[in-house]
Amino acid sequence: MTQRKGEKPTISIQEHMAIDVCPGPIQPIKQISDYFPRYPRGLPPALPHVGPLRSALSTSSASASTTAAAESDRPNEDNPDRALAGASASLQATKKDEEPDVEGYDSDDSTTLGTLEFSLLYDQENNALHCTINKAKGLKPMDHNGLSDPYVKLHLLPGASKANKLRTKTLHNTLNPVWNETLTYYGITDEDMVRKTLRISVCDEDKFRHNEFIGETRIPLKKLKPNQTKNFNNCLEKQLPLFITLPTLEYKSARTIACPPLPVKTEDKSLEERGRIMISLKYNTQKSCLVVGIIRCAHLAAMDANGFSDPYVKTYLKPDENKKSKHKTAVKKKTLNPEFNEEFCYDIKYADLTKKTLEVTVWDYDIGKSNDFIGGVSLGINANGERLKHWFDCLKNKDKKIERWHTLTNELPGSLND
């Protein structure tokens, strides 16, 4: 290439980059991961992290030289192919030594969510489960200031809903909150203690957005002994998905079951829990009547915008040919735990009780529109579980008041209209 006098020499962009950036022999371009190596906490690097291209070249050249020296004594074999195979094998071994197994690494193994200290007591005589939330330690920071605003909420599984949710107060700007609060579930039966699980969740309260989940722990109630306090100090876990199919299957976490839900029917949604109701039954032999007592309700579902309900209870003794079996309690304003303490009498022969069904429904009273159905329960010869047992106990024990707690569901008994 000739250059005229007074004309500036022209340099191609490739030459410019080679001169300004890489004077001398052109080297492989480093990747950004070479400048910012990342290793999971708790797993210190065994070897200094080098770029994959540079390690490949150096390994290849080293393997090639070693192979060439070894092959000088065996000229009849194809040395370049063997050198290439040796280079690739060395490259894989180097990568295995340098890089940790990210796929098998669980980020939760090195992330501490905190611990929760609490105690549980099942009061069998009063059908109550007392949950005392003491304190938490080392909670995970959820706010920008490196702290959290934690509170604890409880659910009973299966059948978690707003009706059976309890929660503590919120403590602000702390990772080591001390609550010392006792939350009580009423209407807990021996059947519940066998099949229910208590889920205890710790959350961070935010004023301007959704509250954030920190961690949870679960306690099968069958681990508790009646009238004995049991203390716990559990590590919080991340939220566990539920796999419920049949009543014989228990709640499991994704860590213990790594499979999709089984293709069988789940629990009918019509059996969603809506609260508890305490009912008393007594057959009065002198007056030949069945005395039904509506004592109280607990943990009712909130039907109004203010987070409460205005509940009242209706009872029917079916079949009701004359349609005169309807009785109704007074309305209790703005409460989810009303106390009624009202009794109703049904004139009926003792022998006819085996053909009757007592239907109890709870409603939310509204002005100017239809009342909302909260939940219901049926007691009689066609019932099952605690409802059937309560009815039989009434038949076997004349002139004796039998009180039982029952679970309300959103299934409307029979075909009742308000």
C-alpha positions as CSV (number, residue, x, y, z in Angstrom):
1,M,0.0,0.0,0.0
2,T,1.5,3.3,-1.1
3,Q,1.1,6.5,0.9
4,R,1.2,10.0,-0.6
5,K,3.3,12.7,0.8
6,G,1.5,14.7,3.5
7,E,-1.3,12.1,3.8
8,K,-2.1,10.6,7.3
9,P,-1.8,6.9,7.5
10,T,-5.1,5.0,7.7
11,I,-5.6,2.3,10.3
12,S,-8.4,-0.2,10.2
13,I,-10.7,-0.6,13.2
14,Q,-9.3,-4.1,13.9
15,E,-5.8,-2.7,14.0
16,H,-7.0,0.2,16.2
17,M,-8.6,-2.1,18.7
18,A,-5.6,-4.3,18.7
19,I,-3.2,-1.4,19.4
20,D,-5.3,0.5,22.0
21,V,-6.9,-2.4,23.8
22,C,-4.6,-5.4,23.4
23,P,-1.1,-4.4,22.4
24,G,0.8,-7.5,21.4
25,P,-0.9,-10.9,20.8
26,I,-4.7,-10.8,21.0
27,Q,-5.9,-12.4,24.2
28,P,-9.4,-13.9,24.8
29,I,-11.9,-11.4,26.1
30,K,-12.8,-11.9,29.7
31,Q,-16.3,-12.4,30.7
32,I,-18.0,-10.3,33.4
33,S,-18.2,-13.3,35.7
34,D,-14.4,-13.3,35.8
35,Y,-14.4,-10.0,37.6
36,F,-17.3,-10.7,39.9
37,P,-17.2,-14.4,40.9
38,R,-20.1,-15.6,43.0
39,Y,-20.1,-18.5,45.4
40,P,-23.0,-19.6,47.7
41,R,-22.5,-18.6,51.3
42,G,-20.9,-21.4,53.3
43,L,-19.1,-22.8,50.2
44,P,-15.7,-21.1,49.9
45,P,-14.0,-21.5,46.5
46,A,-11.4,-24.2,46.4
47,L,-9.6,-22.7,43.4
48,P,-9.3,-19.2,42.0
49,H,-12.0,-18.6,39.4
50,V,-10.6,-18.1,35.9
51,G,-12.4,-17.5,32.6
52,P,-13.6,-20.5,30.8
53,L,-11.8,-19.6,27.5
54,R,-8.5,-19.0,29.2
55,S,-8.7,-22.1,31.2
56,A,-9.7,-24.1,28.1
57,L,-6.7,-22.8,26.2
58,S,-4.2,-23.3,29.0
59,T,-5.6,-26.7,29.7
60,S,-5.6,-27.6,26.0
61,S,-2.1,-26.4,25.5
62,A,-0.8,-28.2,28.6
63,S,-2.7,-31.4,27.7
64,A,-1.4,-31.2,24.1
65,S,2.2,-30.8,25.2
66,T,1.9,-33.7,27.6
67,T,0.2,-35.8,25.0
68,A,2.8,-34.8,22.3
69,A,5.6,-35.9,24.6
70,A,3.9,-39.2,25.3
71,E,3.1,-39.8,21.7
72,S,6.6,-39.2,20.5
73,D,7.4,-42.8,21.3
74,R,4.3,-44.0,19.4
75,P,4.4,-42.4,16.0
76,N,1.8,-44.7,14.4
77,E,-1.2,-43.1,16.3
78,D,-3.1,-39.9,15.5
79,N,-1.6,-37.4,17.9
80,P,-3.9,-34.4,17.2
81,D,-7.1,-36.4,17.9
82,R,-5.7,-37.7,21.2
83,A,-4.6,-34.3,22.2
84,L,-8.1,-32.9,21.5
85,A,-9.7,-35.6,23.5
86,G,-7.3,-35.1,26.4
87,A,-8.0,-31.3,26.3
88,S,-11.8,-31.8,26.6
89,A,-11.4,-34.2,29.4
90,S,-9.2,-31.9,31.3
91,L,-11.5,-29.0,30.7
92,Q,-14.5,-30.9,32.2
93,A,-12.4,-31.9,35.3
94,T,-11.3,-28.3,35.8
95,K,-14.9,-27.0,35.6
96,K,-16.0,-29.7,38.1
97,D,-13.3,-28.5,40.6
98,E,-14.0,-24.8,40.1
99,E,-17.8,-24.4,40.0
100,P,-20.1,-25.5,42.8
101,D,-23.2,-27.5,42.0
102,V,-25.7,-24.6,41.7
103,E,-28.6,-26.9,40.7
104,G,-28.4,-28.8,43.9
105,Y,-27.9,-25.8,46.0
106,D,-30.9,-24.5,48.0
107,S,-30.8,-20.8,48.8
108,D,-32.8,-21.5,51.9
109,D,-29.9,-23.6,53.3
110,S,-27.9,-20.4,53.9
111,T,-30.8,-18.0,54.6
112,T,-32.1,-17.9,58.2
113,L,-35.7,-17.0,58.6
114,G,-35.6,-17.0,62.4
115,T,-37.0,-19.1,65.2
116,L,-40.3,-18.9,67.0
117,E,-41.0,-19.9,70.6
118,F,-44.5,-20.8,71.6
119,S,-46.6,-23.3,73.6
120,L,-49.8,-25.2,73.1
121,L,-52.4,-26.5,75.5
122,Y,-55.5,-28.6,74.7
123,D,-58.2,-28.0,77.4
124,Q,-60.3,-31.1,76.8
125,E,-63.0,-30.3,79.3
126,N,-63.7,-26.9,77.7
127,N,-62.9,-27.9,74.1
128,A,-60.4,-25.1,73.8
129,L,-56.9,-25.0,72.2
130,H,-54.7,-22.3,73.9
131,C,-51.8,-21.1,71.7
132,T,-49.3,-18.9,73.6
133,I,-47.0,-17.0,71.3
134,N,-43.9,-16.0,73.3
135,K,-41.2,-14.5,71.1
136,A,-39.2,-14.8,67.9
137,K,-35.4,-14.5,67.4
138,G,-33.3,-13.5,64.4
139,L,-36.2,-12.9,61.9
140,K,-35.4,-12.1,58.3
141,P,-35.3,-8.4,57.6
142,M,-38.1,-7.4,55.3
143,D,-38.0,-3.5,55.3
144,H,-35.4,-1.1,53.8
145,N,-34.2,-0.2,57.3
146,G,-33.0,-3.7,57.8
147,L,-35.8,-4.5,60.3
148,S,-39.4,-5.9,60.2
149,D,-42.8,-5.2,61.6
150,P,-43.7,-8.8,62.6
151,Y,-47.0,-10.4,63.7
152,V,-48.1,-14.0,64.0
153,K,-51.2,-15.5,62.5
154,L,-52.8,-19.0,63.1
155,H,-54.8,-21.2,60.9
156,L,-56.3,-24.7,61.4
157,L,-55.7,-27.1,58.5
158,P,-57.5,-28.5,56.6
159,G,-60.2,-25.9,56.1
160,A,-58.1,-22.7,56.5
161,S,-60.3,-19.6,56.1
162,K,-60.8,-16.2,57.6
163,A,-63.2,-17.8,60.0
164,N,-60.5,-19.8,61.9
165,K,-57.7,-17.2,61.5
166,L,-56.3,-15.7,64.7
167,R,-53.4,-13.2,64.9
168,T,-51.3,-11.3,67.4
169,K,-50.6,-7.6,67.6
170,T,-47.9,-6.1,65.4
171,L,-44.5,-5.1,66.9
172,H,-42.7,-2.5,64.9
173,N,-39.0,-2.2,63.9
174,T,-37.6,-5.4,65.4
175,L,-36.1,-8.7,64.5
176,N,-36.5,-10.2,68.0
177,P,-40.2,-9.5,68.9
178,V,-41.7,-10.5,72.3
179,W,-45.5,-10.9,72.1
180,N,-46.4,-13.1,75.2
181,E,-50.0,-13.4,73.8
182,T,-52.4,-16.3,74.2
183,L,-54.8,-17.0,71.3
184,T,-57.6,-19.5,71.9
185,Y,-59.6,-21.7,69.5
186,Y,-62.9,-22.7,71.0
187,G,-65.0,-25.7,69.9
188,I,-62.0,-28.0,69.4
189,T,-63.1,-31.6,69.6
190,D,-61.2,-34.8,70.0
191,E,-61.9,-35.5,66.4
192,D,-60.2,-32.2,65.5
193,M,-57.2,-33.1,67.6
194,V,-56.7,-36.2,65.5
195,R,-57.0,-34.8,62.0
196,K,-56.1,-31.1,62.3
197,T,-52.8,-29.3,61.9
198,L,-52.0,-25.9,63.3
199,R,-50.1,-23.6,61.0
200,I,-48.3,-20.7,62.6
201,S,-47.1,-18.0,60.2
202,V,-44.9,-15.0,60.9
203,C,-45.5,-12.0,58.6
204,D,-44.3,-8.5,58.1
205,E,-46.9,-5.8,58.2
206,D,-46.7,-3.0,55.5
207,K,-49.0,0.0,55.5
208,F,-48.9,0.8,51.8
209,R,-48.7,-2.6,50.2
210,H,-49.5,-6.3,50.9
211,N,-48.1,-7.8,54.0
212,E,-45.0,-10.0,53.4
213,F,-44.6,-13.6,54.5
214,I,-41.5,-14.4,56.6
215,G,-41.8,-18.0,57.6
216,E,-44.0,-20.7,59.1
217,T,-44.1,-23.8,61.2
218,R,-46.8,-26.5,61.5
219,I,-47.8,-28.7,64.4
220,P,-50.1,-31.8,64.0
221,L,-52.5,-31.5,66.9
222,K,-52.3,-35.3,67.5
223,K,-48.8,-34.6,69.0
224,L,-50.5,-32.9,72.0
225,K,-51.7,-34.6,75.1
226,P,-54.9,-33.4,76.7
227,N,-54.5,-30.9,79.5
228,Q,-50.7,-30.9,79.2
229,T,-48.8,-27.8,78.0
230,K,-46.1,-28.5,75.4
231,N,-43.4,-26.0,74.6
232,F,-41.9,-25.5,71.2
233,N,-38.9,-23.6,69.8
234,N,-39.0,-24.2,66.1
235,C,-37.0,-22.8,63.1
236,L,-39.3,-21.1,60.6
237,E,-39.5,-22.5,57.1
238,K,-40.5,-21.0,53.8
239,Q,-44.1,-21.4,52.8
240,L,-45.0,-25.0,52.2
241,P,-47.4,-25.9,49.4
242,L,-50.2,-28.3,50.3
243,F,-50.9,-31.7,48.7
244,I,-54.2,-32.9,50.0
245,T,-56.2,-35.6,48.2
246,L,-57.7,-38.2,50.5
247,P,-58.5,-38.0,54.2
248,T,-55.8,-40.6,54.9
249,L,-53.1,-38.4,53.4
250,E,-51.5,-35.8,55.6
251,Y,-50.1,-32.4,54.8
252,K,-46.6,-32.7,53.3
253,S,-44.1,-30.1,52.2
254,A,-42.5,-29.9,48.7
255,R,-39.3,-31.0,50.3
256,T,-40.7,-34.4,51.3
257,I,-43.0,-34.8,48.3
258,A,-41.6,-33.8,44.9
259,C,-44.5,-34.9,42.8
260,P,-47.7,-33.4,41.2
261,P,-51.0,-33.7,43.0
262,L,-52.7,-37.0,42.5
263,P,-55.6,-37.1,40.0
264,V,-58.2,-37.8,42.6
265,K,-61.0,-35.7,44.1
266,T,-60.1,-33.3,46.8
267,E,-62.3,-32.4,49.8
268,D,-65.6,-31.0,48.6
269,K,-65.5,-27.2,48.6
270,S,-69.0,-27.2,50.1
271,L,-67.4,-28.4,53.3
272,E,-65.5,-25.1,53.8
273,E,-65.5,-24.3,57.5
274,R,-67.4,-21.2,58.5
275,G,-67.0,-21.3,62.3
276,R,-68.1,-23.3,65.3
277,I,-71.4,-23.6,67.2
278,M,-72.2,-25.1,70.7
279,I,-75.5,-26.9,70.8
280,S,-77.2,-28.6,73.7
281,L,-79.7,-31.4,73.4
282,K,-82.0,-32.8,76.0
283,Y,-85.2,-34.9,75.8
284,N,-87.6,-34.0,78.6
285,T,-89.7,-37.1,79.5
286,Q,-92.1,-35.2,81.7
287,K,-93.1,-32.7,78.9
288,S,-92.4,-35.1,76.0
289,C,-90.4,-32.6,74.2
290,L,-86.9,-32.1,72.8
291,V,-85.1,-29.1,74.2
292,V,-82.5,-27.6,71.8
293,G,-80.2,-25.0,73.3
294,I,-78.2,-22.6,71.2
295,I,-75.4,-21.6,73.5
296,R,-72.7,-19.7,71.5
297,C,-70.7,-19.5,68.3
298,A,-67.0,-19.0,67.8
299,H,-64.8,-17.9,64.9
300,L,-67.7,-17.1,62.5
301,A,-66.9,-16.0,59.0
302,A,-67.1,-12.2,58.5
303,M,-69.8,-11.3,56.1
304,D,-69.8,-7.4,56.4
305,A,-67.4,-4.9,55.1
306,N,-66.3,-3.9,58.7
307,G,-64.9,-7.4,59.2
308,F,-67.7,-8.5,61.4
309,S,-71.2,-10.1,61.2
310,D,-74.6,-9.6,62.8
311,P,-75.3,-13.2,63.5
312,Y,-78.5,-15.0,64.5
313,V,-79.4,-18.7,64.5
314,K,-82.4,-20.6,63.1
315,T,-83.4,-24.2,63.9
316,Y,-85.7,-26.6,62.1
317,L,-86.8,-30.2,63.0
318,K,-87.2,-32.0,59.7
319,P,-89.3,-33.4,58.2
320,D,-91.6,-30.5,59.1
321,E,-95.1,-31.3,57.7
322,N,-96.8,-28.4,59.3
323,K,-93.9,-26.0,58.8
324,K,-94.1,-24.9,62.5
325,S,-90.7,-26.1,63.6
326,K,-88.8,-22.9,62.8
327,H,-87.2,-21.1,65.8
328,K,-84.9,-18.1,65.7
329,T,-82.6,-16.4,68.2
330,A,-82.0,-12.7,68.7
331,V,-79.5,-10.9,66.5
332,K,-76.1,-10.1,68.0
333,K,-74.5,-7.0,66.5
334,K,-70.9,-6.8,65.2
335,T,-69.4,-9.9,66.5
336,L,-67.8,-13.2,65.3
337,N,-68.1,-14.9,68.7
338,P,-71.7,-14.3,69.8
339,E,-73.3,-15.8,73.0
340,F,-77.0,-16.6,72.7
341,N,-77.9,-18.9,75.6
342,E,-81.4,-19.5,74.2
343,E,-83.5,-22.7,74.3
344,F,-86.3,-24.0,72.1
345,C,-88.8,-26.8,72.7
346,Y,-90.1,-29.2,70.1
347,D,-93.2,-31.3,71.2
348,I,-92.4,-34.8,69.9
349,K,-92.7,-38.4,71.0
350,Y,-89.5,-40.1,72.0
351,A,-89.9,-42.8,69.5
352,D,-90.2,-40.3,66.6
353,L,-86.8,-38.8,67.3
354,T,-85.1,-41.6,65.2
355,K,-87.0,-40.3,62.2
356,K,-86.1,-36.6,62.7
357,T,-83.2,-34.4,61.7
358,L,-82.3,-31.2,63.5
359,E,-81.0,-28.5,61.1
360,V,-79.2,-25.5,62.5
361,T,-78.2,-22.5,60.4
362,V,-76.4,-19.3,61.2
363,W,-77.2,-16.1,59.3
364,D,-75.9,-12.6,59.0
365,Y,-78.6,-10.0,59.5
366,D,-78.7,-7.2,56.9
367,I,-81.0,-4.2,56.6
368,G,-82.5,-3.5,53.2
369,K,-81.3,-6.7,51.5
370,S,-81.3,-10.4,51.9
371,N,-79.6,-11.9,54.9
372,D,-76.3,-13.7,54.2
373,F,-75.9,-17.4,55.0
374,I,-72.9,-18.0,57.2
375,G,-73.0,-21.8,57.9
376,G,-75.0,-24.7,58.9
377,V,-75.0,-28.2,60.5
378,S,-77.4,-31.1,60.7
379,L,-77.8,-33.5,63.6
380,G,-79.8,-36.8,63.3
381,I,-79.8,-40.4,62.4
382,N,-78.4,-39.7,58.9
383,A,-75.5,-37.6,60.2
384,N,-72.0,-38.9,60.9
385,G,-69.1,-38.3,63.2
386,E,-69.6,-36.0,66.2
387,R,-73.1,-35.0,64.9
388,L,-74.3,-38.5,64.9
389,K,-72.7,-39.2,68.3
390,H,-74.3,-36.2,69.8
391,W,-77.8,-37.3,68.6
392,F,-77.3,-40.8,69.9
393,D,-76.1,-39.5,73.3
394,C,-79.3,-37.5,73.6
395,L,-81.4,-40.6,72.9
396,K,-79.5,-42.7,75.3
397,N,-79.5,-40.2,78.2
398,K,-83.0,-39.0,78.8
399,D,-83.5,-35.8,80.9
400,K,-79.8,-35.1,80.6
401,K,-78.4,-32.0,78.8
402,I,-75.7,-33.0,76.4
403,E,-73.5,-30.1,75.1
404,R,-71.3,-30.4,72.0
405,W,-69.3,-28.2,69.7
406,H,-70.0,-28.6,66.0
407,T,-68.3,-27.3,62.8
408,L,-70.3,-25.0,60.6
409,T,-69.9,-25.4,56.8
410,N,-71.1,-23.4,53.9
411,E,-73.3,-26.2,52.8
412,L,-76.9,-25.2,53.3
413,P,-78.8,-28.1,55.1
414,G,-81.8,-29.3,53.1
415,S,-83.3,-26.6,50.9
416,L,-83.9,-23.8,53.4
417,N,-84.8,-20.3,52.4
418,D,-84.4,-17.3,54.8
